Amino acid sequence: MNRRRLLAGVGAAAATATGYGAVRVADLRPYDPAVPAADRRSTPTPRGRVLAAVRHLFEADHRSVTRVTVESDWTGSAPYRLTRHRELHEHSRRRHTHVLTTLGNGVVRLDRERDGVEARTLSPYATINAHIHFADATFADPPTLPERFVFHVDDGRIVYDRDAPAQAVGDPVAVDGGYAGTTPVDDFEHPMFGEPVRPHRAPWTEHERSDATVTYRLSGADAYARAVPLPFVAVDAIHDDAAVRATLDRDTGRLTRLVDDRHLDVDVGVDRRDVRTVRMRLVTEIDRYGDASAPRPRGESDDGSNGGFLGGADPVDRLTALAFDLATY
Amino acid sequence: MYRRTVLAAATATLAGCGLAPSPPSADGYPETPPNVFLEFDWNPEASAYVVEFLRGNRLTADNTGALRVRVADATPDGDAVTTPWVGVGDDDAGDPRAGFPLSPGATLRVPVESPGSVRVIWVAPGGGRSRAVGRWRRESQPAATPEDEGS
C-alpha cells in the first residue's frame, strides 16, 4: 500500500476515535426529552398524566426544592420546619447535586435517654443517603441545627460534605472541607434519591384547574400506600386523610408542584414499642426545566482539588469511569 | 486526494458504535423499593405468627428478588427462624411459600416455638440490596435494630 495513503488512513482513524471519544466523555449528548404533554393521547387519565410527569423528572434537567414542616407530633414543638431538600439534576450531562438541610427536630429537644425515643423516627426521606444525613443531624446536639449535607454525583466521583456551610436556595452549592471528601464511583445507581410518586394503580381525581395549571389529588390510606415512597421508619399505620396533590402545567404536562400531606402512626420507641402520631406536609416546587445545571460544588473537599479534568478522583478511577461512559453512552 | 482512504478509515473506526451518544433515559424510574405494609398477629394456640400484606405495591419479579420473614429467638435455644415468603428461596428454610405476584391481602403463617420479634426483609432483584419493610415486637421485647438498607 502507498505509504502516504496508509498514514492518512491511520491519522483519520485516530482523529475520528479521539473526537468521538471526546464527545462521549464530555457528555455532549442530544438533549430533547419529550414533554409529558406529548403522551396525553396515550395517557388520558389523571394518574397517567401524573406518572408521565414524574417519569419526566428522570430525563429532563430541572431544579426541585422540597420543604417539610411538622404540623403535629407528640414532642410539644410543632409546628416547626423540619427539612429542606434542594436538588439540581442535569441529566443531559449526568450531573446531580443534593443539598439537604435539617432545620429542627422536636425529638432532639427531648431527653432521649429518659424518654426512650428513637430520634430518627421523623425522617421524611425514602433513600439511604438522605436518611444518613438525617441521622447525623438528629443525633447532633440541638444547638448545632441547622445541619447541611451536600452530595454531588458526576462521572467518576461523588463529592460530599456532611457539614456543609450555610447556603440559600438560590446560592451556588458550596462545600468547605472538614467533613467533606470525594469517593470514586463509575456508575451511581440512584442519583435522584428517590421519586416523589412511585408507579401505582390508585386513582387520582381533578382537584383544581386554572388557565395555566391543573391539580390532581390522591387520598386515602390504600392509595397513599401505593403511590408515595415512605421513609426509613417503622410505620405502624397510615391515616385515611393522607393525601397528595400534584400540579401540572397544562401546556407542557410538566410537574410544577407537589404537596404531600403525610399522616402516620410510627413506632418511636428505642427499647419498647411506642406508637405515636405524626402529621407533616412536604411541599415540592419544581422549575428550571431544560436549563438547570449541576456543576461541581464550590469550595474544597478533602482532596484539595479545585476541579480540572482529573480532579477529585484517583486517575485510575476516573479512567474507569470514562471507559464506562464510552461503553454505555 | 485520499478522500476514499479517510472515509474508509473513519467508517471502520466507528463501526459498532452508535452514531450519537444516548440521550437521558427514564429507565431508572422508580429508584425506591416497593411499599409493603404488614399486619402481625400471634396465635398462641397454633404457636404461629400470621403476617398479612395489608397495603402497598404489588410485588413482582421485576421489583422484588425476595421477601423473607425473620423471627428472632424463635426456638428454646434462642435461634432465629427465617421463612421465605416469595422470590428466591433460602438454603436453610427451603422454597418460598408463595409465587409472584404477591398482592395486598396475601397472608403468611409462620409457625415458631417462641414469639420473638419479627422483621420482614425485602431483597432487590439480583440481591444487591435489602431493606427491612416491617417489624413487630411485643411491648416488653427489646428493640429490633433500626430499619435500614443493606448492600
Interface residues (C-beta under 8 A of the other chain):
Chain A: R4 R5 A8 G9 V10 A12 A13 T16 A17 Y20 V23 R24 D27 L28 R29 P30 Y31 D32 P33 V54 R55 H56 L57 F58 E59 A60 H91 S92 E118 R120 A126 T127 I128 E189 H190 P191 M192 F193 G194 E195 R198 P199 H200 R201 A221 D222 A225 R226 V228 P229 L230 F232 V233 A234 V235 I238 D267 G269 V270 D271 R272 R273 T328 Y329
Chain B: Y2 T5 V6 L7 A8 A9 A10 A12 T13 L14 C17 A20 P21 S22 P23 P24 S25 A26 D27 G28 Y29 P30 E31 T32 P34 N35 F37 R55 G56 N57 R58 P104 R131 R135 R137 R138 E139 S140 Q141 P142 A143 P146 E147 D148 E149
